[in-house]
Amino acid sequence: MVVGAFPMAKLLYLGIRQVSKPLANRIKEAARRSEFFKTYICLPPAQLYHWVEMRTKMRIMGFRGTTIKPLNEEAAAELGAELLGEATIFIVGGGCLVLEYWRQQSQQHRKEEERRAAWDALRDEVGHLALALEALQAQVQAAPPQGALDELRAQVQEVRAQLCASNNADQRQAHQAEKSPPQAPSTSKN
């Protein structure tokens, strides 16, 4: 099961490093065949490498001040070609490492920017909510106090009670009028 996206960049870097080995071998072969490569590119680094290596070995063994003979041209050309091939592989590997570091840094920078944007959005939302809260608090304070509301409620209940009482009285009169027999008009015989 794949957890993240397929690491195409890493696969590409690995492919480049694998291609660098045959490339280094071709460079070695060209250095062995070409006089220009042999004279100006392979021999000077090979002689310097041989001198540093031998000087270090002599000092480790306790010999000081001995002169070091340079390598013959054929051995120096071979050593120079090997150094050139190894340097090519090292440079390609180092380049891949730098590119991977740059890619990781850009991803990290992008994620940091996304976090900042989310943080700013949350901060803005909190600001808007604070303004809404202040508006609601102002509305609550502008509303009549609780005592005034209780007084209004009491007045409304009194008015209802009066209306109900007058309504009940009217109903009673109507009911009594229905129950009492109609009176005949009285006529006097005088």
C-alpha positions in Angstrom: 0.0 0.0 0.0 1.5 3.3 -1.1 1.2 6.0 1.6 2.2 9.1 -0.3 2.8 10.1 -3.9 5.3 8.1 -5.9 8.7 9.8 -5.5 9.4 10.5 -9.1 12.2 13.0 -8.3 14.1 10.4 -6.3 13.7 7.9 -9.0 15.0 10.4 -11.5 18.0 11.2 -9.4 18.7 7.5 -9.0 18.5 7.0 -12.8 20.9 9.9 -13.3 23.4 8.5 -10.8 23.2 5.1 -12.6 23.8 6.7 -15.9 26.8 8.6 -14.6 28.8 5.3 -14.1 28.8 4.4 -17.8 29.4 8.1 -18.6 32.4 8.0 -16.3 33.7 4.8 -18.0 33.4 6.5 -21.4 35.3 9.6 -20.1 38.0 7.2 -18.9 38.3 5.6 -22.2 38.4 8.9 -24.0 41.1 10.1 -21.6 43.3 7.1 -22.3 43.0 7.6 -26.1 43.2 11.3 -26.4 46.6 13.1 -26.0 44.9 16.3 -25.0 43.0 14.6 -22.2 46.1 12.7 -21.2 48.4 15.7 -21.1 46.2 18.5 -19.7 43.4 16.8 -17.8 44.6 13.4 -16.5 48.3 13.8 -15.8 48.4 17.0 -13.5 45.7 15.7 -11.1 47.2 12.2 -11.1 50.7 13.5 -10.3 49.4 15.8 -7.5 47.3 12.9 -6.1 50.4 10.6 -6.2 52.6 13.2 -4.5 50.1 13.9 -1.7 49.5 10.2 -1.1 53.2 9.3 -1.0 54.1 12.2 1.2 51.4 11.2 3.7 52.5 7.6 3.7 56.1 8.6 4.2 55.3 10.9 7.1 53.1 8.2 8.7 56.1 5.7 8.5 58.4 8.3 9.9 60.4 9.2 6.8 60.9 13.0 6.5 62.5 14.9 3.7 62.6 12.1 1.1 62.0 13.1 -2.5 59.1 11.5 -4.3 59.5 10.4 -7.8 56.7 11.3 -10.2 54.7 8.5 -11.8 55.5 7.4 -15.3 53.2 8.8 -18.0 51.3 5.5 -18.5 50.6 5.0 -14.8 49.7 8.7 -14.4 47.3 8.6 -17.4 45.6 5.5 -15.9 45.4 7.1 -12.4 44.2 10.4 -13.9 41.5 8.6 -15.9 40.3 6.8 -12.7 40.3 10.1 -10.8 38.3 11.8 -13.6 35.7 9.0 -13.7 35.4 9.1 -9.9 35.1 12.9 -10.0 32.3 12.6 -12.6 30.4 10.2 -10.4 31.0 12.3 -7.4 29.9 15.5 -9.1 26.7 13.9 -10.5 25.9 12.5 -7.1 26.6 15.8 -5.4 24.4 17.6 -8.0 21.6 15.1 -7.3 22.0 15.7 -3.6 21.9 19.5 -4.1 18.8 19.2 -6.3 17.0 17.0 -3.7 17.9 19.5 -1.0 16.6 22.3 -3.1 13.4 20.4 -3.8 12.8 19.6 -0.1 13.4 23.2 0.8 10.9 24.4 -1.8 8.3 21.9 -0.5 9.0 23.0 3.0 8.7 26.7 2.0 5.4 26.0 0.2 4.0 24.2 3.3 5.1 27.0 5.5 3.3 29.5 3.2 0.2 27.4 3.3 0.4 27.3 7.1 0.8 31.1 7.2 -2.2 31.5 4.9 -4.3 29.3 7.1 -3.2 31.1 10.2 -4.0 34.5 8.7 -7.4 33.2 7.6 -8.1 32.0 11.1 -6.9 35.3 12.6 -9.2 37.2 10.2 -12.1 34.9 11.1 -11.4 35.5 14.8 -11.4 39.3 14.1 -14.7 39.1 12.3 -16.2 37.1 15.1 -14.9 39.6 17.7 -16.6 42.4 15.7 -19.9 40.4 15.6 -19.6 39.8 19.3 -19.1 43.5 20.0 -22.2 44.3 17.8 -24.3 41.8 19.7 -23.1 43.1 23.1 -24.0 46.7 21.9 -27.5 45.4 20.9 -28.0 43.7 24.3 -26.9 46.8 26.1 -29.2 49.0 24.0 -32.2 46.8 24.8 -34.3 47.8 27.7 -33.2 46.5 31.1 -34.7 43.4 32.6 -36.8 45.4 35.1 -38.5 47.3 32.3 -39.2 44.1 30.5 -40.8 42.6 33.6 -42.9 45.8 34.1 -44.1 45.6 30.4 -45.0 41.9 30.9 -47.0 42.8 34.0 -48.9 45.5 32.2 -49.7 43.2 29.3 -51.0 40.6 31.7 -53.2 43.3 33.4 -54.6 44.3 30.0 -55.3 40.6 29.2 -57.0 40.1 32.5 -59.2 43.2 32.0 -60.0 42.0 28.5 -60.9 38.6 29.7 -63.0 40.0 32.5 -65.0 42.3 30.2 -65.3 39.5 27.7 -66.6 37.2 30.4 -69.1 39.8 31.6 -70.4 40.3 28.1 -70.7 36.5 27.7 -72.6 36.3 31.0 -75.0 39.0 30.0 -75.6 37.3 26.7 -76.1 34.0 28.4 -78.6 35.4 30.9 -80.4 37.1 28.2 -80.9 33.8 26.5 -82.1 32.1 29.7 -84.6 34.7 30.8 -88.1 34.4 29.2 -89.0 37.2 26.9 -91.3 39.6 28.7 -94.5 40.3 27.0 -95.3 43.9 26.5 -97.6 45.0 29.2 -100.9 46.7 28.3 -102.8 48.7 30.7 -106.6 48.6 30.6 -107.5 51.9 32.0 
